[in-house]
């Protein structure tokens, strides 16, 4: 039977098995009957070339082609439901998911990002259709600060996440007034309803949360900060993905 595919992308200096263990996507894939794949970036340390001052344009396009080719290969081996192909990732992998939304919007139905390093400039974001998105970020993230960071004249900058999400919602044609979601412990959220394109944007803020996967396997707190168990980011993303196939 046609089956959904979830593409989960590791962060900078991480690797596929690491994000597999952190996210628990395998467990949910077995429960719910979908496919999940963990691609590997390139160079050393392993990374995704997700645009902006982080990489050259040709490197970013090479990574986009790799993911497109991966989908094609999996389509030959499995009965993929091409209306239900989703991308998500941690940190640099979240940034790559956003690049895929811009470059493969006709193939990627929706994206998710955890602690995402969204370095792609808006001027380089040109989706053929608005792509629904679910974003998680901790206010005490020591790696990708919640309110952004700039490195002067280097051209490399991380955005202020609340502002970045508002811009994404506006570009997706969402309603401008965010609807608060019920809080769960340290986690609060807002929902920007998707309007005529149904390209909803949901943003979860983890108060005191670090550069970590909510509800996932904890990492060393002295390096990346606190991992909350107040929500399960993987299950929330899957529920969001299920509600946003292509063409709906």
C-alpha positions as CSV (number, residue, x, y, z in Angstrom):
1,X,0.0,0.0,0.0
2,X,1.2,3.6,-0.6
3,X,3.3,4.6,2.4
4,X,4.4,7.9,3.8
5,X,8.1,8.8,4.0
6,X,9.7,10.9,6.7
7,X,13.2,12.2,6.0
8,X,15.1,13.0,9.2
9,X,18.3,15.1,8.9
10,X,21.1,15.2,11.4
11,X,22.8,18.4,12.7
12,X,26.3,19.8,12.1
13,X,29.0,17.4,13.3
14,X,26.4,14.8,14.0
15,X,25.5,11.6,12.0
16,X,22.5,9.6,11.0
17,X,22.4,7.1,13.8
18,X,22.7,9.9,16.3
19,X,19.6,11.7,15.3
20,X,17.9,8.3,14.9
21,X,18.5,7.6,18.6
22,X,17.6,11.2,19.7
23,X,14.3,11.5,17.9
24,X,12.8,8.0,18.3
25,X,11.3,8.2,14.8
26,X,11.9,4.4,14.4
27,X,9.5,3.6,17.2
28,X,6.8,5.8,15.8
29,X,7.3,4.5,12.3
30,X,6.9,0.9,13.5
31,X,3.7,1.9,15.4
32,X,2.1,3.9,12.6
33,X,3.3,2.1,9.5
34,X,5.4,4.7,7.6
35,X,9.0,4.8,6.3
36,X,11.8,6.9,7.9
37,X,15.2,7.5,6.4
38,X,18.3,9.2,7.9
39,X,20.5,10.6,5.2
40,X,24.2,11.5,5.8
41,X,25.6,14.9,5.0
42,X,29.1,15.5,3.6
43,X,32.6,16.8,4.4
44,X,34.1,16.7,7.9
45,X,32.5,17.3,10.3
46,X,29.4,16.0,8.5
47,X,27.0,18.8,7.6
48,X,24.2,20.0,5.3
49,X,24.9,23.0,3.0
50,X,21.7,24.9,3.7
51,X,22.5,28.2,2.1
52,X,23.4,31.7,3.4
53,X,27.0,32.3,4.6
54,X,27.1,28.7,5.7
55,X,27.8,27.3,2.2
56,X,28.2,28.1,-1.5
57,X,25.2,27.9,-3.7
58,X,26.5,25.0,-5.7
59,X,27.1,23.0,-2.5
60,X,23.5,23.7,-1.4
61,X,22.1,22.6,-4.7
62,X,24.2,19.4,-4.6
63,X,22.6,18.5,-1.3
64,X,19.2,19.3,-2.6
65,X,19.8,17.0,-5.6
66,X,21.0,14.3,-3.2
67,X,17.7,14.3,-1.3
68,X,15.7,14.4,-4.6
69,X,17.7,11.4,-5.8
70,X,17.2,9.6,-2.5
71,X,13.4,10.0,-2.8
72,X,13.6,8.7,-6.4
73,X,15.6,5.7,-5.3
74,X,13.3,4.9,-2.4
75,X,10.4,5.2,-4.8
76,X,11.9,2.4,-6.9
77,X,12.3,0.2,-3.8
78,X,9.1,0.9,-1.9
79,X,5.5,1.9,-2.7
80,X,5.8,5.5,-1.6
81,X,2.8,7.8,-1.2
82,X,4.3,10.8,-3.1
83,X,1.7,13.1,-1.5
84,X,3.1,12.2,1.9
85,X,6.9,12.9,1.8
86,X,8.1,15.0,4.8
87,X,11.4,16.4,6.0
88,X,12.6,17.4,9.4
89,X,15.8,17.8,11.3
90,X,17.8,19.0,14.2
91,X,19.9,22.2,14.1
92,X,21.7,22.3,10.7
93,X,19.3,19.5,9.7
94,X,16.4,21.8,10.5
95,X,18.0,24.5,8.3
96,X,18.3,21.9,5.5
97,X,14.6,21.0,5.9
98,X,13.8,24.7,5.3
99,X,16.0,24.7,2.1
100,X,14.2,21.6,0.9
101,X,10.9,23.4,1.4
102,X,12.1,26.1,-0.9
103,X,13.7,23.9,-3.5
104,X,11.5,20.8,-3.5
105,X,8.1,22.2,-2.5
106,X,6.4,20.2,-5.2
107,X,7.7,17.0,-3.5
108,X,8.0,17.8,0.2
109,X,4.5,18.1,1.7
110,X,5.5,19.6,5.1
111,X,8.6,20.2,7.2
112,X,9.6,20.1,10.9
113,X,12.6,21.7,12.6
114,X,14.1,21.3,16.1
115,X,16.6,23.9,17.2
116,X,16.9,24.8,13.5
117,X,19.8,26.9,12.2
118,X,17.9,28.7,9.5
119,X,20.6,30.5,7.6
120,X,19.0,30.7,4.2
121,X,18.1,34.3,3.3
122,X,14.5,35.1,2.4
123,X,15.8,36.4,-0.9
124,X,16.9,32.8,-1.8
125,X,13.7,31.1,-0.6
126,X,11.4,30.5,-3.7
127,X,8.9,27.7,-3.1
128,X,6.5,26.8,-5.8
129,X,3.9,26.4,-3.1
130,X,3.7,27.4,0.5
131,X,5.0,24.5,2.7
132,X,3.4,23.9,6.1
133,X,5.9,23.9,9.0
134,X,6.2,23.0,12.6
135,X,9.1,24.6,14.6
136,X,10.5,23.8,18.0
137,X,13.1,25.9,19.8
138,X,14.5,26.3,23.3
139,X,14.9,29.7,24.9
140,X,18.2,28.6,26.5
141,X,19.7,27.1,23.4
142,X,23.5,27.6,23.6
143,X,24.2,26.6,20.0
144,X,21.5,28.3,18.0
145,X,20.3,31.2,20.2
146,X,16.5,31.7,20.4
147,X,16.9,35.4,19.5
148,X,19.6,34.9,16.9
149,X,23.2,35.8,16.5
150,X,25.3,37.6,13.9
151,X,29.0,37.3,13.1
152,X,29.7,40.8,11.9
153,X,31.0,41.0,8.3
154,X,31.3,37.2,7.8
155,X,27.8,37.1,6.2
156,X,26.8,34.3,8.6
157,X,23.8,35.1,10.9
158,X,21.2,33.2,12.8
159,X,17.7,34.8,12.9
160,X,15.5,35.7,15.8
161,X,13.2,32.7,15.9
162,X,9.9,34.4,16.8
163,X,10.4,37.0,14.1
164,X,11.6,34.3,11.6
165,X,8.4,32.2,12.3
166,X,6.2,35.3,11.8
167,X,7.8,36.0,8.5
168,X,7.4,32.4,7.4
169,X,3.7,32.5,8.4
170,X,3.2,35.7,6.4
171,X,4.9,34.2,3.3
172,X,2.7,31.1,3.6
173,X,-0.4,33.2,3.5
174,X,-1.4,32.4,7.1
175,X,-3.6,34.4,9.3
176,X,-1.5,37.2,10.9
177,X,-2.9,36.7,14.4
178,X,-1.4,33.6,16.0
179,X,-3.7,31.3,18.0
180,X,-2.2,30.2,21.4
181,X,-2.0,26.5,21.9
182,X,-2.5,24.8,25.3
183,X,0.7,24.9,27.3
184,X,2.4,21.7,28.6
185,X,4.8,22.3,31.4
186,X,7.7,24.4,30.0
187,X,6.4,24.3,26.5
188,X,4.0,26.9,24.9
189,X,3.0,27.1,21.3
190,X,1.2,29.3,18.8
191,X,-0.6,28.3,15.6
192,X,-0.8,30.4,12.5
193,X,-3.8,29.0,10.6
194,X,-2.9,28.4,6.9
195,X,-5.6,30.4,5.2
196,X,-6.4,29.5,1.5
197,X,-3.2,27.5,1.0
198,X,-3.6,25.4,4.2
199,X,0.1,26.0,4.8
200,X,-0.2,26.2,8.6
201,X,2.8,27.2,10.7
202,X,3.1,26.0,14.3
203,X,5.8,27.3,16.7
204,X,6.6,25.7,20.0
205,X,8.8,27.5,22.5
206,X,10.5,25.5,25.2
207,X,11.2,27.7,28.2
208,X,14.7,27.0,29.5
209,X,15.1,24.3,26.8
210,X,18.5,23.7,25.2
211,X,19.7,22.5,21.8
212,X,17.8,19.3,22.3
213,X,15.0,17.2,20.9
214,X,11.8,17.6,23.1
215,X,10.7,14.2,24.4
216,X,13.8,12.6,22.8
217,X,16.9,11.0,24.1
218,X,18.7,13.5,26.4
219,X,22.2,14.7,25.5
220,X,24.9,16.1,27.8
221,X,23.2,19.1,29.5
222,X,26.6,20.9,30.2
223,X,27.1,21.0,26.4
224,X,23.6,21.5,24.8
225,X,21.3,22.4,27.7
226,X,18.2,20.9,29.1
227,X,16.0,18.3,27.3
228,X,12.3,18.6,28.2
229,X,10.0,15.7,28.5
230,X,6.9,17.9,28.6
231,X,6.1,17.2,24.9
232,X,7.1,14.7,22.3
233,X,8.3,16.6,19.3
234,X,8.3,13.5,17.1
235,X,4.7,12.6,17.8
236,X,3.5,16.2,17.4
237,X,5.3,16.5,14.1
238,X,3.8,13.2,12.8
239,X,0.3,14.4,13.7
240,X,1.0,17.7,11.9
241,X,2.5,15.8,8.9
242,X,-0.6,13.5,8.7
243,X,-2.8,16.6,8.5
244,X,-0.8,18.2,5.6
245,X,-0.3,15.9,2.6
246,X,0.4,17.5,-0.8
247,X,-2.7,18.7,-2.5
248,X,-4.8,19.1,0.7
